[in-house]
Amino acid sequence: MAKAFNDRERDLIKQKLIANCNKCWTKYGYKKTSISQICDMTGISTGAFYIFYKSKEYLFLDTAIEFQNNLVNMALTNLSKETTKESFIKVFKNICKELVKTPWLIDFDTVEYELFLRKLPEDDIQKLYELDRQDIIKIFQKVNLKFKLSETEFAALVRLLSFSIIYRDKIGNEFEKVFDIVVSATLENLIE
């Protein structure tokens, strides 16, 4: 029987589960990461895991949401109504650098990601996509810059630029330099 945890323990354990899931997902991928592995790293039994999550997929979903929240908070912390075009571009590039460290968040085109998504109900997948769109719009609205795009178009542009990170290895050694040029030129042209 799984041990009962108080509220503080539950919060701490859930944070550790998410942090350890992030480490394993980054290092081993979705398929090769097991619940028992994450539980061992967290210091709980596999039975106790099910107090927190009904399946591995829901832990991975929370991990993706947590990472995304951290990126959005990083952006919102560094942006304000006084943000200039140049500082906005710099913040955007910094977020992209963080995404490079965790390609699992945006690499929807892999068998691993397909396995992950296949086991989630469609409603949960749609909530994840909607959260992504809303987060991008929050960033858009935080600044007092005039964009030549609607909020929805801006969200699509951010996704387009972010998804190019997936192909950085295929693009080669020049990826970072070229990505920097593309982001700068695109945003320079789309912010008045």
Backbone as a chain_set.jsonl record, in Angstrom:
{"seq": "MAKAFNDRERDLIKQKLIANCNKCWTKYGYKKTSISQICDMTGISTGAFYIFYKSKEYLFLDTAIEFQNNLVNMALTNLSKETTKESFIKVFKNICKELVKTPWLIDFDTVEYELFLRKLPEDDIQKLYELDRQDIIKIFQKVNLKFKLSETEFAALVRLLSFSIIYRDKIGNEFEKVFDIVVSATLENLIE", "coords": {"N": [[0.846, -1.186, 0.0], [0.555, 2.213, -0.797], [2.202, 4.955, 0.754], [0.725, 7.527, 2.757], [0.809, 11.003, 2.105], [1.549, 14.251, 3.365], [0.311, 17.588, 2.531], [2.491, 19.3, 1.957], [4.581, 17.461, 1.496], [3.487, 16.176, -0.723], [3.499, 18.253, -2.642], [6.285, 18.734, -2.855], [7.2, 16.218, -3.712], [5.835, 15.968, -6.137], [7.023, 18.074, -7.566], [9.637, 17.072, -7.689], [9.192, 14.731, -9.171], [8.454, 15.817, -11.65], [10.789, 17.3, -12.285], [12.671, 15.2, -12.43], [11.543, 13.672, -14.443], [11.852, 15.443, -16.576], [14.67, 15.445, -16.782], [15.142, 12.728, -17.471], [13.618, 12.487, -19.825], [14.941, 14.239, -21.494], [17.476, 13.046, -21.584], [17.082, 10.249, -22.178], [14.816, 9.988, -23.728], [11.294, 9.585, -24.438], [10.244, 6.908, -24.71], [12.221, 5.232, -23.588], [12.253, 5.98, -20.979], [11.263, 5.071, -17.814], [8.604, 4.58, -15.425], [9.44, 3.427, -13.027], [12.146, 4.099, -12.992], [12.051, 6.934, -12.773], [10.715, 7.083, -10.33], [12.606, 5.87, -8.618], [14.651, 7.808, -8.748], [13.312, 9.871, -7.545], [12.726, 8.933, -5.056], [10.504, 7.506, -4.205], [8.013, 4.873, -4.087], [6.873, 2.783, -6.804], [4.165, 2.279, -6.576], [3.368, 4.491, -5.053], [3.649, 6.443, -6.941], [1.287, 6.434, -8.401], [-0.457, 7.812, -6.841], [-0.038, 10.354, -7.517], [-0.105, 10.529, -10.35], [-2.056, 9.187, -13.02], [-0.938, 7.841, -15.086], [2.14, 7.338, -16.94], [2.134, 9.1, -19.09], [0.679, 11.324, -18.23], [2.367, 12.442, -16.336], [4.45, 13.168, -18.044], [3.062, 15.004, -19.598], [2.503, 17.012, -17.657], [5.152, 17.705, -17.181], [5.947, 18.81, -19.628], [4.212, 21.016, -19.678], [5.068, 22.391, -17.398], [7.716, 23.058, -18.132], [7.19, 24.695, -20.32], [5.751, 26.724, -19.014], [7.816, 27.806, -17.477], [9.448, 28.886, -19.5], [7.722, 30.842, -20.544], [7.363, 32.449, -18.27], [9.995, 33.339, -17.977], [10.19, 34.914, -20.26], [8.124, 36.826, -19.781], [9.056, 38.04, -17.467], [11.227, 39.414, -18.424], [10.171, 41.247, -20.152], [8.286, 44.232, -20.816], [5.967, 47.025, -20.848], [7.645, 48.961, -21.743], [9.428, 47.718, -23.347], [11.732, 47.5, -25.966], [12.016, 47.063, -29.544], [14.445, 45.82, -30.094], [15.152, 44.68, -27.601], [13.045, 42.908, -27.3], [13.507, 41.117, -29.388], [15.907, 40.035, -28.499], [15.084, 38.726, -26.124], [13.359, 36.832, -27.25], [15.209, 35.294, -28.728], [16.715, 34.254, -26.621], [14.841, 32.587, -25.398], [14.523, 30.715, -27.409], [17.065, 29.572, -27.346], [16.882, 28.173, -24.976], [14.973, 26.304, -25.704], [16.444, 24.736, -27.466], [17.859, 23.177, -25.735], [16.005, 21.368, -24.874], [14.665, 19.634, -26.951], [12.59, 17.824, -27.062], [10.243, 19.082, -26.362], [9.219, 20.409, -28.545], [9.464, 18.78, -30.76], [7.438, 17.365, -32.584], [7.41, 15.55, -34.586], [8.394, 12.995, -34.285], [8.675, 9.45, -33.678], [8.668, 8.871, -31.003], [7.334, 11.09, -29.826], [4.893, 10.767, -31.021], [4.093, 8.332, -29.87], [3.799, 9.149, -27.217], [1.733, 11.123, -27.458], [-0.305, 9.568, -28.525], [-1.267, 8.099, -26.411], [-2.62, 9.835, -24.859], [-5.781, 11.4, -24.11], [-7.673, 13.056, -26.682], [-8.741, 15.534, -25.889], [-6.945, 16.399, -23.895], [-4.63, 16.76, -25.406], [-5.428, 18.811, -27.11], [-5.824, 20.806, -25.189], [-3.184, 21.253, -24.429], [-2.089, 22.329, -26.804], [-3.681, 24.614, -26.994], [-2.954, 25.962, -24.663], [-0.31, 26.564, -25.325], [-0.731, 28.371, -27.462], [-2.12, 30.409, -26.075], [-0.152, 31.211, -24.251], [1.8, 32.315, -25.936], [0.371, 34.454, -26.93], [0.035, 35.898, -24.561], [2.626, 36.842, -24.173], [2.887, 38.426, -26.444], [0.971, 40.391, -25.834], [2.064, 41.578, -23.601], [3.975, 43.445, -24.218], [4.452, 46.779, -25.484], [4.585, 47.054, -28.21], [4.124, 47.564, -31.693], [2.848, 45.276, -33.805], [2.922, 43.849, -37.072], [1.225, 41.818, -37.432], [-1.59, 39.768, -36.536], [-2.607, 38.564, -33.255], [-2.976, 35.788, -33.373], [-1.658, 35.14, -35.766], [0.899, 35.904, -35.017], [1.388, 34.005, -33.018], [1.472, 31.715, -34.613], [3.733, 32.33, -36.146], [5.747, 32.319, -34.181], [5.699, 29.616, -33.46], [6.489, 28.499, -35.938], [9.141, 29.508, -36.231], [10.247, 28.411, -33.913], [9.948, 25.643, -34.364], [11.825, 25.208, -36.318], [14.103, 24.712, -34.962], [14.187, 22.026, -34.456], [15.416, 20.933, -36.664], [18.058, 21.589, -36.543], [20.389, 20.002, -36.45], [20.417, 18.828, -38.974], [20.706, 21.057, -40.543], [23.195, 21.945, -39.864], [26.48, 23.171, -38.812], [26.208, 25.892, -39.103], [23.759, 26.577, -38.152], [23.008, 28.068, -35.758], [23.97, 30.683, -36.257], [22.616, 31.317, -38.655], [19.956, 30.986, -37.847], [19.781, 33.025, -35.964], [20.05, 35.241, -37.661], [17.725, 34.944, -39.25], [15.671, 35.148, -37.306], [16.156, 37.759, -36.325], [15.859, 39.321, -38.716], [13.229, 38.681, -39.47], [11.636, 39.46, -37.211], [12.422, 42.13, -36.993], [11.297, 43.141, -39.307], [8.585, 42.726, -38.834], [7.813, 44.097, -36.612], [6.812, 47.273, -35.843]], "CA": [[0.0, 0.0, 0.0], [1.332, 3.452, -0.898], [2.22, 5.8, 1.939], [-0.005, 8.796, 2.676], [1.702, 12.153, 2.173], [0.871, 15.511, 3.683], [0.275, 18.505, 1.386], [3.843, 19.778, 1.664], [5.299, 16.342, 0.882], [2.908, 15.961, -2.058], [4.029, 19.3, -3.521], [7.715, 18.488, -3.081], [7.358, 15.0, -4.516], [5.376, 16.259, -7.497], [8.08, 18.883, -8.194], [10.763, 16.178, -7.992], [8.786, 13.86, -10.269], [8.522, 16.605, -12.882], [12.201, 17.591, -12.559], [13.331, 13.962, -12.844], [10.993, 13.329, -15.755], [12.533, 16.33, -17.531], [16.041, 14.926, -16.962], [15.103, 11.459, -18.2], [13.083, 12.721, -21.17], [16.017, 14.872, -22.25], [18.608, 12.126, -21.739], [16.751, 8.928, -22.718], [13.631, 10.006, -24.564], [10.034, 9.149, -23.823], [10.074, 5.456, -24.707], [13.193, 4.566, -22.713], [12.09, 6.456, -19.605], [10.247, 4.267, -17.128], [8.063, 5.097, -14.155], [10.293, 2.961, -11.916], [13.373, 4.903, -13.041], [11.73, 8.252, -12.217], [10.399, 6.879, -8.911], [13.883, 5.66, -7.924], [15.319, 9.106, -8.651], [12.514, 10.735, -6.678], [12.711, 8.356, -3.717], [9.175, 6.97, -3.858], [7.711, 3.583, -4.705], [6.048, 2.855, -8.008], [2.778, 2.376, -6.099], [3.129, 5.876, -4.635], [3.553, 7.253, -8.157], [-0.104, 6.506, -8.854], [-1.152, 8.817, -6.019], [0.209, 11.626, -8.201], [-0.435, 10.468, -11.772], [-2.711, 7.934, -13.41], [-0.074, 7.153, -16.048], [3.393, 7.985, -17.322], [1.832, 10.177, -20.03], [0.242, 12.532, -17.515], [3.581, 13.046, -15.778], [5.135, 13.819, -19.168], [2.26, 16.177, -19.943], [2.806, 18.042, -16.65], [6.546, 18.125, -17.379], [5.945, 19.715, -20.786], [3.53, 22.25, -19.268], [5.957, 23.073, -16.448], [8.822, 23.646, -18.879], [6.618, 25.794, -21.096], [5.467, 27.809, -18.06], [9.093, 28.434, -17.128], [9.856, 29.716, -20.638], [6.826, 32.001, -20.599], [7.715, 33.318, -17.137], [11.271, 33.973, -18.313], [9.891, 35.977, -21.218], [7.315, 37.872, -19.151], [9.918, 38.731, -16.505], [12.165, 40.268, -19.16], [9.438, 42.135, -21.045], [7.381, 45.193, -20.177], [5.387, 47.979, -21.802], [8.75, 49.775, -22.245], [10.311, 46.869, -24.135], [12.03, 47.964, -27.332], [12.074, 46.021, -30.561], [15.718, 45.106, -29.94], [15.123, 43.833, -26.4], [12.083, 41.835, -27.568], [14.209, 40.135, -30.223], [16.892, 39.372, -27.631], [14.345, 37.803, -25.253], [12.897, 35.729, -28.097], [16.371, 34.44, -29.027], [17.073, 33.54, -25.387], [13.869, 31.507, -25.227], [14.881, 29.692, -28.404], [18.258, 28.872, -26.846], [16.396, 27.225, -23.968], [14.294, 25.226, -26.439], [17.475, 23.864, -28.034], [18.266, 22.249, -24.674], [14.941, 20.381, -24.661], [13.925, 19.518, -28.213], [11.397, 16.991, -26.899], [9.061, 19.918, -26.18], [8.669, 20.894, -29.819], [9.699, 17.84, -31.844], [6.216, 16.593, -32.754], [7.529, 14.714, -35.772], [9.15, 11.782, -33.99], [7.906, 8.29, -33.224], [8.553, 9.025, -29.553], [6.279, 12.052, -29.514], [3.642, 10.143, -31.453], [3.736, 7.369, -28.818], [3.345, 9.951, -26.068], [0.435, 11.725, -27.75], [-1.293, 8.516, -28.801], [-1.806, 7.575, -25.161], [-3.386, 10.895, -24.191], [-7.06, 11.727, -24.752], [-7.632, 14.191, -27.613], [-9.011, 16.763, -25.129], [-5.708, 16.831, -23.231], [-3.723, 17.231, -26.457], [-5.936, 20.117, -27.542], [-5.542, 21.753, -24.098], [-1.758, 21.577, -24.515], [-1.915, 23.24, -27.943], [-4.337, 25.883, -26.661], [-2.083, 26.609, -23.671], [0.808, 27.091, -26.109], [-1.225, 29.554, -28.176], [-2.42, 31.456, -25.089], [1.116, 31.704, -23.696], [2.425, 33.178, -26.932], [-0.433, 35.685, -26.959], [0.379, 36.65, -23.335], [3.894, 37.528, -24.455], [2.518, 39.434, -27.452], [0.218, 41.465, -25.178], [2.848, 42.169, -22.509], [4.798, 44.543, -24.727], [3.734, 47.883, -26.116], [5.114, 47.158, -29.558], [3.103, 47.415, -32.728], [3.182, 44.183, -34.706], [2.199, 43.846, -38.345], [0.503, 40.55, -37.443], [-2.571, 39.571, -35.475], [-2.101, 37.697, -32.184], [-2.974, 34.403, -33.862], [-0.578, 35.034, -36.752], [2.143, 35.972, -34.259], [1.552, 32.694, -32.385], [1.899, 30.796, -35.678], [5.114, 32.688, -36.493], [6.619, 31.833, -33.101], [5.787, 28.16, -33.628], [7.284, 28.236, -37.137], [10.548, 29.748, -35.919], [10.66, 27.44, -32.887], [10.034, 24.307, -34.949], [13.047, 25.071, -37.119], [15.144, 24.222, -34.046], [14.204, 20.568, -34.587], [16.272, 20.548, -37.792], [19.367, 22.227, -36.403], [21.458, 19.056, -36.804], [20.408, 18.647, -40.432], [21.172, 22.318, -41.134], [24.641, 21.916, -39.675], [27.188, 24.065, -37.89], [25.804, 27.289, -39.297], [22.372, 26.774, -37.718], [22.828, 29.146, -34.775], [24.203, 31.966, -36.925], [21.533, 31.549, -39.613], [18.729, 31.152, -37.067], [19.877, 34.372, -35.409], [19.778, 36.17, -38.767], [16.314, 34.801, -39.633], [14.843, 35.72, -36.229], [16.34, 39.213, -36.338], [15.268, 39.904, -39.918], [11.774, 38.486, -39.426], [11.018, 40.304, -36.192], [12.673, 43.528, -37.373], [10.335, 43.498, -40.358], [7.193, 42.585, -38.394], [7.548, 45.017, -35.495], [6.965, 48.672, -36.334]], "C": [[0.89, 1.247, 0.0], [1.155, 4.294, 0.356], [1.395, 7.064, 1.698], [0.997, 9.933, 2.854], [0.902, 13.371, 2.592], [0.996, 16.446, 2.481], [1.667, 18.975, 0.976], [4.658, 18.694, 0.968], [4.794, 16.101, -0.55], [3.461, 16.988, -3.059], [5.49, 19.056, -3.867], [7.943, 17.273, -3.98], [6.935, 15.257, -5.959], [6.423, 17.092, -8.247], [9.271, 18.006, -8.579], [10.432, 15.225, -9.134], [8.92, 14.583, -11.605], [9.975, 16.895, -13.256], [12.93, 16.341, -13.05], [12.81, 13.456, -14.185], [11.675, 14.166, -16.838], [13.939, 15.813, -17.822], [16.038, 13.656, -17.815], [14.629, 11.646, -19.631], [14.165, 13.314, -22.066], [17.135, 13.872, -22.563], [18.248, 10.841, -22.495], [15.592, 8.932, -23.715], [12.429, 9.435, -23.827], [9.977, 7.636, -23.646], [10.989, 4.75, -23.71], [13.141, 5.067, -21.269], [10.965, 5.657, -18.963], [9.787, 4.947, -15.841], [8.981, 4.677, -13.013], [11.596, 3.751, -11.849], [13.135, 6.279, -12.392], [11.424, 8.136, -10.726], [11.664, 6.665, -8.084], [14.615, 6.99, -7.722], [14.615, 10.027, -7.659], [12.476, 10.229, -5.249], [11.322, 7.922, -3.263], [8.987, 5.623, -4.549], [6.884, 3.797, -5.973], [4.575, 2.958, -7.638], [2.426, 3.803, -5.7], [2.996, 6.8, -5.842], [2.094, 7.483, -8.543], [-0.988, 7.347, -7.941], [-1.11, 10.153, -6.762], [-0.282, 11.629, -9.652], [-1.088, 9.14, -12.108], [-1.907, 7.171, -14.458], [1.187, 7.977, -16.291], [3.119, 9.208, -18.201], [1.417, 11.461, -19.32], [1.394, 13.215, -16.791], [4.33, 13.78, -16.888], [4.383, 15.071, -19.614], [2.522, 17.315, -18.958], [4.222, 18.578, -16.803], [6.634, 19.105, -18.542], [5.313, 21.055, -20.411], [4.41, 23.054, -18.322], [7.109, 23.768, -17.176], [8.34, 24.848, -19.676], [6.305, 26.988, -20.191], [6.745, 28.546, -17.671], [9.598, 29.338, -18.252], [9.02, 30.995, -20.71], [7.152, 32.967, -19.464], [9.038, 34.034, -17.367], [11.029, 35.145, -19.265], [9.164, 37.127, -20.534], [8.118, 38.686, -18.144], [10.817, 39.736, -17.205], [11.5, 41.228, -20.14], [8.54, 43.073, -20.246], [6.799, 46.096, -21.261], [6.48, 48.851, -22.419], [9.724, 48.978, -23.109], [10.489, 47.442, -25.543], [12.017, 46.774, -28.279], [13.326, 45.157, -30.355], [15.7, 44.186, -28.718], [14.128, 42.688, -26.557], [12.756, 40.728, -28.376], [15.22, 39.36, -29.384], [16.207, 38.348, -26.72], [13.88, 36.59, -26.057], [14.044, 34.764, -28.393], [16.789, 33.641, -27.791], [16.114, 32.386, -25.116], [14.19, 30.366, -26.194], [16.117, 28.909, -27.978], [17.881, 27.851, -25.782], [15.709, 26.039, -24.646], [15.293, 24.239, -27.037], [17.89, 22.808, -27.01], [17.238, 21.14, -24.46], [14.094, 20.227, -25.927], [12.666, 18.662, -28.093], [10.126, 17.823, -26.771], [8.42, 20.307, -27.508], [8.792, 19.899, -30.963], [8.52, 16.873, -31.989], [6.328, 15.533, -33.834], [8.32, 13.435, -35.518], [8.203, 10.669, -33.557], [7.666, 8.4, -31.72], [7.395, 9.95, -29.177], [4.923, 11.488, -29.907], [3.165, 9.129, -30.411], [3.159, 8.079, -27.605], [1.936, 10.471, -26.316], [-0.663, 10.687, -27.954], [-1.975, 8.024, -27.522], [-2.582, 8.62, -24.356], [-4.73, 11.083, -24.885], [-6.925, 12.995, -25.602], [-7.863, 15.514, -26.882], [-7.745, 17.298, -24.465], [-4.689, 17.361, -24.234], [-4.146, 18.629, -26.907], [-5.699, 21.185, -26.465], [-4.08, 22.189, -24.134], [-1.497, 22.56, -25.646], [-2.528, 24.608, -27.646], [-3.516, 26.658, -25.635], [-0.895, 27.258, -24.369], [0.401, 28.396, -26.794], [-1.483, 30.711, -27.203], [-1.142, 32.052, -24.496], [1.811, 32.654, -24.66], [1.688, 34.514, -26.997], [-0.162, 36.542, -25.715], [1.652, 37.46, -23.541], [3.647, 38.686, -25.418], [1.865, 40.652, -26.778], [1.022, 42.193, -24.1], [3.618, 43.417, -22.964], [3.93, 45.595, -25.407], [4.298, 48.147, -27.514], [3.976, 46.956, -30.552], [3.592, 46.373, -33.731], [2.348, 44.291, -35.973], [1.397, 42.558, -38.524], [-0.565, 40.565, -36.362], [-1.949, 38.674, -34.406], [-1.979, 36.256, -32.662], [-1.869, 34.185, -34.883], [0.779, 35.07, -36.054], [2.423, 34.631, -33.593], [2.038, 31.67, -33.41], [3.348, 31.059, -36.081], [6.086, 32.155, -35.438], [6.785, 30.321, -33.218], [6.672, 27.806, -34.827], [8.781, 28.399, -36.85], [11.066, 28.724, -34.906], [10.846, 26.049, -33.476], [11.285, 24.126, -35.796], [14.202, 24.551, -36.267], [15.293, 22.704, -34.17], [15.229, 20.12, -35.628], [17.677, 21.12, -37.698], [20.511, 21.288, -36.785], [21.548, 18.849, -38.307], [20.929, 19.897, -41.138], [22.684, 22.441, -40.974], [25.166, 22.992, -38.752], [26.755, 25.522, -37.978], [24.408, 27.589, -38.751], [22.212, 27.994, -36.813], [22.966, 30.524, -35.422], [23.036, 32.307, -37.859], [20.202, 31.765, -38.88], [18.663, 32.565, -36.487], [19.53, 35.426, -36.473], [18.292, 36.142, -39.135], [15.406, 35.427, -38.587], [14.938, 37.245, -36.251], [15.631, 39.851, -37.526], [13.745, 39.811, -39.889], [11.124, 39.448, -38.437], [11.251, 41.789, -36.472], [11.631, 44.006, -38.372], [8.888, 43.508, -39.859], [6.834, 43.429, -37.181], [7.81, 46.425, -35.995], [7.791, 49.487, -35.368]], "O": [[1.876, 1.304, 0.735], [0.073, 4.333, 0.941], [1.365, 7.602, 0.591], [1.923, 9.832, 3.659], [-0.266, 13.518, 2.231], [1.704, 16.136, 1.523], [1.982, 19.039, -0.212], [5.342, 18.959, -0.021], [5.581, 15.854, -1.464], [3.841, 16.637, -4.176], [5.887, 19.158, -5.028], [8.773, 17.304, -4.889], [7.603, 14.815, -6.894], [6.683, 16.846, -9.425], [9.847, 18.169, -9.655], [11.286, 14.939, -9.972], [9.438, 14.026, -12.572], [10.353, 16.752, -14.418], [13.723, 16.418, -13.989], [13.561, 12.877, -14.969], [12.031, 13.646, -17.895], [14.351, 15.751, -18.981], [16.823, 13.523, -18.754], [15.172, 11.034, -20.552], [14.293, 12.949, -23.235], [17.671, 13.857, -23.67], [19.01, 10.391, -23.351], [15.415, 7.971, -24.463], [12.55, 8.877, -22.737], [9.694, 7.144, -22.554], [10.583, 3.784, -23.064], [13.917, 4.611, -20.429], [9.859, 5.576, -19.497], [10.492, 5.772, -15.26], [9.271, 5.479, -12.126], [12.091, 4.037, -10.759], [13.928, 6.725, -11.562], [11.828, 8.995, -9.942], [11.791, 7.204, -6.984], [15.138, 7.255, -6.64], [15.251, 10.86, -7.013], [12.222, 11.001, -4.324], [11.007, 7.967, -2.074], [9.715, 5.283, -5.481], [6.283, 4.852, -6.176], [3.815, 3.651, -8.314], [1.321, 4.274, -5.972], [2.312, 7.82, -5.774], [1.713, 8.579, -8.957], [-2.159, 7.567, -8.251], [-2.023, 10.971, -6.651], [-0.817, 12.632, -10.123], [-0.728, 8.099, -11.558], [-2.16, 5.99, -14.696], [1.282, 9.141, -15.903], [3.791, 10.23, -18.072], [1.764, 12.557, -19.759], [1.398, 14.437, -16.647], [4.795, 14.902, -16.683], [4.996, 16.078, -19.966], [2.738, 18.454, -19.372], [4.469, 19.764, -16.583], [7.324, 20.12, -18.447], [5.824, 22.11, -20.787], [4.487, 24.277, -18.438], [7.439, 24.916, -16.88], [8.995, 25.89, -19.707], [6.566, 28.133, -20.561], [6.748, 29.771, -17.551], [10.114, 30.426, -17.995], [9.55, 32.087, -20.911], [7.211, 34.178, -19.68], [9.191, 35.198, -16.998], [11.592, 36.226, -19.094], [9.551, 38.285, -20.694], [7.888, 39.885, -17.985], [11.133, 40.787, -16.649], [12.184, 41.941, -20.875], [8.095, 42.746, -19.146], [7.106, 45.942, -22.443], [6.283, 49.421, -23.493], [10.739, 49.515, -23.552], [9.524, 47.814, -26.211], [12.008, 45.62, -27.849], [13.27, 43.93, -30.434], [16.173, 43.051, -28.784], [14.341, 41.607, -26.007], [12.591, 39.545, -28.078], [15.365, 38.149, -29.552], [16.698, 37.229, -26.565], [13.995, 35.454, -25.596], [13.866, 33.549, -28.317], [17.174, 32.478, -27.907], [16.534, 31.324, -24.655], [14.131, 29.194, -25.825], [16.203, 27.706, -28.227], [18.491, 26.786, -25.696], [15.854, 24.9, -24.203], [15.018, 23.041, -27.106], [18.231, 21.682, -27.374], [17.571, 20.085, -23.92], [12.937, 20.646, -25.958], [11.769, 18.763, -28.93], [9.036, 17.321, -27.045], [7.208, 20.511, -27.579], [8.266, 20.154, -32.046], [8.594, 15.717, -31.573], [5.432, 14.702, -33.982], [8.862, 12.852, -36.457], [7.078, 10.921, -33.126], [6.59, 8.061, -31.228], [6.581, 9.623, -28.313], [3.927, 11.702, -29.217], [1.974, 9.069, -30.103], [2.151, 7.652, -27.041], [1.047, 10.284, -25.485], [-1.818, 10.915, -27.592], [-3.125, 7.585, -27.555], [-3.133, 8.316, -23.297], [-4.822, 10.945, -26.105], [-6.151, 13.893, -25.271], [-7.239, 16.518, -27.225], [-7.497, 18.504, -24.47], [-3.963, 18.31, -23.938], [-3.31, 19.519, -27.063], [-5.408, 22.336, -26.788], [-3.771, 23.357, -23.897], [-0.758, 23.527, -25.464], [-1.96, 25.639, -28.007], [-3.397, 27.88, -25.731], [-0.518, 28.381, -24.037], [1.11, 29.399, -26.71], [-1.11, 31.852, -27.475], [-1.064, 33.259, -24.268], [2.349, 33.682, -24.247], [2.308, 35.572, -27.105], [-0.132, 37.769, -25.803], [1.74, 38.618, -23.133], [4.147, 39.792, -25.215], [2.173, 41.796, -27.114], [0.68, 43.317, -23.731], [3.872, 44.324, -22.172], [2.813, 45.315, -25.843], [4.463, 49.291, -27.936], [2.998, 46.263, -30.272], [4.603, 46.56, -34.409], [1.213, 44.765, -35.946], [0.946, 42.244, -39.626], [-0.451, 41.3, -35.381], [-0.887, 38.092, -34.624], [-0.986, 35.586, -32.381], [-1.21, 33.145, -34.865], [1.702, 34.357, -36.446], [3.562, 34.163, -33.598], [2.911, 30.855, -33.113], [4.106, 30.12, -36.328], [7.132, 31.602, -35.778], [7.896, 29.806, -33.089], [7.511, 26.91, -34.735], [9.584, 27.53, -37.189], [12.188, 28.233, -35.029], [11.797, 25.35, -33.127], [11.754, 23.001, -35.972], [15.172, 24.01, -36.799], [16.388, 22.165, -34.01], [15.836, 19.058, -35.492], [18.408, 21.129, -38.688], [21.497, 21.725, -37.379], [22.644, 18.709, -38.851], [21.526, 19.803, -42.21], [23.367, 22.978, -41.846], [24.418, 23.634, -38.016], [26.922, 26.288, -37.029], [23.924, 28.715, -38.866], [21.373, 28.856, -37.075], [22.166, 31.422, -35.158], [22.533, 33.43, -37.858], [19.417, 32.634, -39.261], [17.616, 33.212, -36.519], [18.803, 36.38, -36.2], [17.673, 37.192, -39.309], [14.474, 36.154, -38.929], [13.922, 37.937, -36.201], [14.885, 40.816, -37.36], [13.056, 40.766, -40.247], [10.181, 40.161, -38.779], [10.374, 42.614, -36.217], [11.145, 45.134, -38.29], [8.053, 44.228, -40.407], [5.674, 43.468, -36.771], [8.888, 46.73, -36.504], [8.026, 50.672, -35.604]]}, "num_chains": 1, "name": "protein.A"}
